[in-house]
Amino acid sequence: MQNILEAIQSGNASSDDFANLELPDHYRAAHVRKDEVEMFEGQTTKEKDPRKSLHVDDVALPELGPGEAFVAVMASAINYNTVWTSIFEPVSTFGFLERYGRESDLGARHDLPYHVVGSDLSGVVLKVGPGVNKWKPGDRVVAHCLSVELEAPDGHNDTMMDPSQRIWGFETNFGGLADVAMVKANQLMPKPEHLTWEEAASPGLVNCTAYRQLVSTNGGNMKQGDNVLIWGASGGLGGFATQYALNGGANPICVVSNEEKAQIVRSMGADKVINRSEMDFKFWNDEGTKQDPKEWLRLGKAIRELTGGEDIDIVFEHPGRETFGASVFVTRKGGTITTCASTSGYMHEYDNRYLWMNLKRIISSHFANYRESWEANRLVAQGKIHPTLSRTYTLDEVGQATLDVHKNAHQGKVGVLCLSPEEGLGVLDEEMRSQHIDAINRFRGV
């Protein structure tokens, strides 16, 4: 790996130089083990500690198949799917790998007694398999996490509809929290060159998810002037949703949990902020068994005070059970609730009268297709959307980084250095960087 790192850092290695590098038969990777899936039995979700289940050791380099690429991973990032994988909830991811293994001989490579995790990366292409023409060794890239086979007709209008659609590093093996990753070539996109490796790696999953959920015609189809309620507006998903609302001429109504987070969204240019700690909403009783519609009314009043009496056109939903009833209630007649996650619980409850009698819509949204991901990455490369990176760990500290996200002791995105020996490397466009440095660093140290 040292020869690979030296080639990357030299700045003058050619594509042929990278193609001629000898690849190791093993590489360092963060992974969970199949024989440990019961290790947290009897513990509550909050008690489960990713530092105990995530191991950083050498694993074997897989065989590269057609349409695939090996990437030297300079940096990656933590997402909630890594948290779920590390605590084996809601199910063990080894079931995903076993199903993939039954699908084909190439799929069988993924069915192993260990699962290399991670759904983000920035790095350099090392080798491409047969049939790959767009990318070559030496290309500086980021990767989105949609893995598809596209052998069925279903996915050829929207690749997210492919029956074999999977999330790389969660439902497949050989993810990005490693020194080398294996991806499909149609996951690759150009690295935004005004960003460091860790900054470029961090938008990936959440940026593409936010784009589809809010901007795309497959999601909220947001237009100028829309009032958009954004839960967790300074978080990993919400931080990008807030930027997209502002960038697209909408009016974000940003829900945050404290004044520090309120200041972050205000620094983006969002001036309509609801601080949950000040409002002290109690949508559920203490037992979590019954919701209080009076609290929905109170949220709606707070929204109208900010919007000049208007209701919400689009709700950017991801907390799930805790907020979903309120989200349905406060949406205007004919409005849309888009949902992509359920971090506070999967079993949503809402009063259906407010949905059907007011012609509201609930739209499910799950990651993004290649085109949507490309557009989201393009906006980052243009300096119109910025990373939300707040802190970076080393790969050896991946357990602690994942625990921080598990405990919600983080802000924005948490990055992980893989091959990169330190932060701040990988920038090629210093002039553009200088124009956006304050926005790039907005979440740093929070």
Secondary structure as the mmCIF struct_conf table of DSSP 4:
data_model
#
loop_
_struct_conf.conf_type_id
_struct_conf.id
_struct_conf.beg_label_comp_id
_struct_conf.beg_label_asym_id
_struct_conf.beg_label_seq_id
_struct_conf.end_label_comp_id
_struct_conf.end_label_asym_id
_struct_conf.end_label_seq_id
HELX_RH_AL_P HELX_RH_AL_P1 GLN A 2 SER A 10
BEND BEND1 GLY A 11 GLY A 11
HELX_RH_AL_P HELX_RH_AL_P2 SER A 15 ALA A 19
TURN_TY1_P TURN_TY1_P1 ASN A 20 ASN A 20
BEND BEND2 LEU A 21 LEU A 21
HELX_LH_PP_P HELX_LH_PP_P1 GLU A 22 PRO A 24
BEND BEND3 ASP A 25 ASP A 25
STRN STRN1 HIS A 26 ARG A 33
HELX_RH_3T_P HELX_RH_3T_P1 LYS A 34 GLU A 36
TURN_TY1_P TURN_TY1_P2 VAL A 37 GLY A 42
HELX_RH_3T_P HELX_RH_3T_P2 THR A 45 GLU A 47
HELX_RH_AL_P HELX_RH_AL_P3 PRO A 50 SER A 53
STRN STRN2 HIS A 55 ALA A 60
HELX_LH_PP_P HELX_LH_PP_P2 LEU A 61 LEU A 64
TURN_TY1_P TURN_TY1_P3 PRO A 66 GLY A 67
STRN STRN3 GLU A 68 ILE A 78
HELX_RH_AL_P HELX_RH_AL_P4 TYR A 80 ILE A 87
TURN_TY1_P TURN_TY1_P4 PHE A 88 PHE A 88
BEND BEND4 PRO A 90 VAL A 91
TURN_TY1_P TURN_TY1_P5 THR A 93 THR A 93
HELX_RH_AL_P HELX_RH_AL_P5 PHE A 94 GLU A 103
HELX_RH_AL_P HELX_RH_AL_P6 ASP A 105 ALA A 108
TURN_TY1_P TURN_TY1_P6 ARG A 109 HIS A 110
BEND BEND5 PRO A 113 PRO A 113
STRN STRN4 TYR A 114 VAL A 116
BEND BEND6 SER A 119 SER A 119
STRN STRN5 LEU A 121 VAL A 128
TURN_TY1_P TURN_TY1_P7 PRO A 130 GLY A 131
BEND BEND7 LYS A 134 LYS A 134
TURN_TY1_P TURN_TY1_P8 PRO A 137 GLY A 138
STRN STRN6 ARG A 140 ALA A 143
STRN STRN7 LEU A 146 SER A 147
BEND BEND8 ALA A 152 ALA A 152
HELX_RH_3T_P HELX_RH_3T_P3 PRO A 153 HIS A 156
TURN_TY1_P TURN_TY1_P9 ASN A 157 ASN A 157
HELX_RH_3T_P HELX_RH_3T_P4 THR A 159 MET A 161
TURN_TY1_P TURN_TY1_P10 PRO A 163 SER A 164
STRN STRN8 ARG A 166 ILE A 167
TURN_TY1_P TURN_TY1_P11 TRP A 168 GLU A 171
BEND BEND9 THR A 172 PHE A 174
BEND BEND10 GLY A 176 LEU A 177
STRN STRN9 ALA A 178 ALA A 178
BEND BEND11 ASP A 179 ASP A 179
STRN STRN10 VAL A 180 LYS A 184
HELX_RH_3T_P HELX_RH_3T_P5 ALA A 185 GLN A 187
STRN STRN11 LEU A 188 PRO A 190
TURN_TY1_P TURN_TY1_P12 GLU A 193 HIS A 194
BEND BEND12 LEU A 195 LEU A 195
HELX_RH_AL_P HELX_RH_AL_P7 TRP A 197 ALA A 201
TURN_TY1_P TURN_TY1_P13 SER A 202 PRO A 203
HELX_RH_AL_P HELX_RH_AL_P8 GLY A 204 ALA A 210
HELX_RH_PI_P HELX_RH_PI_P1 TYR A 211 VAL A 215
BEND BEND13 SER A 216 SER A 216
TURN_TY1_P TURN_TY1_P14 THR A 217 GLY A 220
TURN_TY1_P TURN_TY1_P15 GLN A 224 GLY A 225
STRN STRN12 ASN A 227 TRP A 231
TURN_TY1_P TURN_TY1_P16 GLY A 232 SER A 234
BEND BEND14 GLY A 235 GLY A 235
HELX_RH_AL_P HELX_RH_AL_P9 GLY A 236 ASN A 247
TURN_TY1_P TURN_TY1_P17 GLY A 248 GLY A 249
STRN STRN13 ASN A 251 VAL A 256
BEND BEND15 SER A 257 ASN A 258
HELX_RH_AL_P HELX_RH_AL_P10 GLU A 259 MET A 268
TURN_TY1_P TURN_TY1_P18 GLY A 269 GLY A 269
STRN STRN14 LYS A 272 ASN A 275
HELX_RH_AL_P HELX_RH_AL_P11 ARG A 276 MET A 279
TURN_TY1_P TURN_TY1_P19 ASP A 280 ASP A 280
STRN STRN15 TRP A 284 TRP A 284
TURN_TY1_P TURN_TY1_P20 ASP A 286 GLU A 287
BEND BEND16 GLY A 288 THR A 289
STRN STRN16 GLN A 291 GLN A 291
HELX_RH_AL_P HELX_RH_AL_P12 PRO A 293 THR A 307
TURN_TY1_P TURN_TY1_P21 GLY A 308 GLY A 308
BEND BEND17 GLY A 309 GLY A 309
STRN STRN17 ILE A 312 GLU A 317
BEND BEND18 PRO A 319 PRO A 319
HELX_RH_AL_P HELX_RH_AL_P13 ARG A 321 VAL A 330
STRN STRN18 THR A 331 THR A 339
TURN_TY1_P TURN_TY1_P22 THR A 343 SER A 344
BEND BEND19 TYR A 346 TYR A 346
HELX_RH_AL_P HELX_RH_AL_P14 ASN A 352 TRP A 356
TURN_TY1_P TURN_TY1_P23 MET A 357 LEU A 359
STRN STRN19 ARG A 361 SER A 364
BEND BEND20 PHE A 367 PHE A 367
HELX_RH_AL_P HELX_RH_AL_P15 TYR A 370 ALA A 381
TURN_TY1_P TURN_TY1_P24 GLN A 382 GLY A 383
BEND BEND21 LYS A 384 ILE A 385
STRN STRN20 LEU A 389 THR A 394
HELX_RH_3T_P HELX_RH_3T_P6 LEU A 395 GLU A 397
HELX_RH_AL_P HELX_RH_AL_P16 VAL A 398 HIS A 406
TURN_TY1_P TURN_TY1_P25 LYS A 407 ASN A 408
BEND BEND22 GLY A 412 GLY A 412
STRN STRN21 LYS A 413 LEU A 417
BEND BEND23 CYS A 418 LEU A 419
BEND BEND24 PRO A 421 GLU A 422
TURN_TY1_P TURN_TY1_P26 GLU A 423 GLY A 424
HELX_RH_AL_P HELX_RH_AL_P17 GLU A 430 ILE A 440
TURN_TY1_P TURN_TY1_P27 ASN A 441 GLY A 445
#
